[in-house]
Amino acid sequence: MKIRLELDGSITNDEIIIRCRVLSEEVQAIQKVLAELVGRDPQFVFYKGDTEFYLPLEDILFFETEEKAVFAHTTADLYQVKYRLYELEEFLPGYFQRVSKSTILNTKKVYSIQRNLSASSIVAFQDTHKQVFVSRHYYKPLKDKLEEKRNRR
């Protein structure tokens, strides 16, 4: 991997561009680290009917597809977003983790995981009845991320 820095006094806003042949896990990890270092969560507009909401991403428990729409869940509410899950994966900060084909969750909000060896595990969140299922394929990456987060404290 080659790293190059270009200085251009004529630009008004700094920009980081990652060029790659394929979107590998390594490239995705670099992108997420850079996004976290910049310190700004991407801004999303959340919709409920004709009303637009501007919520901090920290308030979102998880994103989930339902039929052809994607919804963001908070402890008490549900909002629609205009992105698909694969698009959200590109923009969301590193504390969000894919846990099934239809769900991305906020690892900062995980309260408990009920492990099921033969089927999906269940993640619960504090102060809400909402839960999500973690498929067996995504269980280990989720556990690794939670362990990493715990070790940083």
N, C-alpha and C positions, 0 to 999 in steps of 0.2 A: 504494500500500500504506500502510495506516495502522498506527502502532505506539502501543499504549496500555499504561501501567503502572498497576496498581491496588494500593494498599497496604491490607492487611487484618490488623490485629493479632490477630484471633481465630483465624487458622489456625495449625496446628502445623508443617506442612511447606510449604515454598515449592513452587509449581507454575507451570509455564509452559504456556500453552495457545495454540496457533496455530489461528485460525479462517480457513478459506479456502473459496472456491467450488469449486475443483478442486485436486487435488494436483499442482501444476505442478513443473517442475524447480527453479524458484526457491524454492518453499516447501520442497521436499525438501532443498535445499542449506542453507537456514536451519535446518531441523530438525537436520541432521547437524552443523552448526557449533555449535549450542547443546548438543547431546549431547557433543561433544568438549570444549567449554568447561566443562561441569559436571564433566568429568574422570572420570566413572564409566562403565565399559563396562556394558552391560546384562548381567544375570546369566541365564545359560541353564543348563538341566539337560540333560546328555547321557546317553543310555541305551545300555547294552550288555546285552542280555538283561534280567534282573531287577535289574541294578545301575545306580544313578544316579551320574554323575560330575559334578564341579563344576570345570571347566577354565577357565583364563583364555582369553579370545577371542584373545589374542596367539598362542596355540598352534595355532589352527585355520588350516590352509592354505586350505581351501575348503569350501563347502557345495555339495552336488550332489543332484539328485533322481534316484531310481532306482525306476522304476515309480511307486507312489503314496507312497513314503517319501522323507524328506530326511535325508541323512547329512552329518556333519561329519568331515572328514579331517584328521588330524594327520600328522606325518612317519611315524609307525609304526602308527597305529591308525585305526579307523573307529567312529563313534558315531552313533546315531540321534537326531534332534531332533523335537520335537512341533509344529514350525511349518512352514508352507509357505514357499517362497522369497519370494513377494511380501510375506509378513509379516516375514520376516527383513530384507528390504531396508529396511523402515520403522525397525527397531530397531538394526541394526548400525551401528557407528561409521563415519565417513567413509573409513577406509582399506580398507573392503570395497567391491568393485566387481562389478557384474553383468557377466559376459563371454559368456553364452549364455542361451538359454531355460531351461537346466537347471543353471546354475552361477553361484555368487557366490564370488569369490576374495579373499584377504587380500593387498592390494598390497604390504604390508611383507614378504611372504614370497616374492615373485617373484624368481627367480634369472636366468631367461633367457626370451626369446620367440623362437621360430623362426617367422619370417614366411612365409606362403604366400599369394601374391597371388590364386590361383584358388580357394582353399578356406580352411578354418579354420586359424588359427595355433595353435601349441602353446606353452603356458607350462610351464616346468619350475621345480621348487623344489629348494633346496639340501638335501643329505643325505637324499634319498628318491628312489625311482623314480617317484613319483606325478607325473602331468601332467594338465593340463586343456586343452580346446580352446576357443579364442576365436573366435566367429563374426565374419565380416567386419563386420557391423553394430556390434559392440561393440569392435572393435580400436582405432579412433581414440580413443574416450573412455578406454580403458585406457591408451593411450600418453600421452594428455594428463595423466591422473592421475599416472602414473609420472614424467613430466617435471616436473610441479608439485612433486612430492615431492622430486625431485632438486634443483630450484632453491631449495627451502627450506633445504637443508643449508648 
